Amino acid sequence: MEEIIYDSTSLLVVLLRR
């Protein structure tokens, strides 16, 4: 399930870096 968490973090970072 670590992969799912990593994906979520990546999405959050992208949204924050927008």
C-alpha positions in Angstrom: 0.0 0.0 0.0 3.1 2.2 0.1 2.8 2.8 -3.6 -0.6 4.3 -3.2 0.5 6.6 -0.5 3.5 7.7 -2.7 1.1 8.4 -5.6 -1.1 10.5 -3.3 1.9 12.5 -2.1 3.0 13.1 -5.6 -0.4 14.4 -6.6 -0.5 16.7 -3.6 3.0 18.1 -4.4 1.9 18.8 -8.0 -1.2 20.5 -6.8 0.7 22.6 -4.3 3.4 23.4 -6.8 0.8 24.7 -9.3 
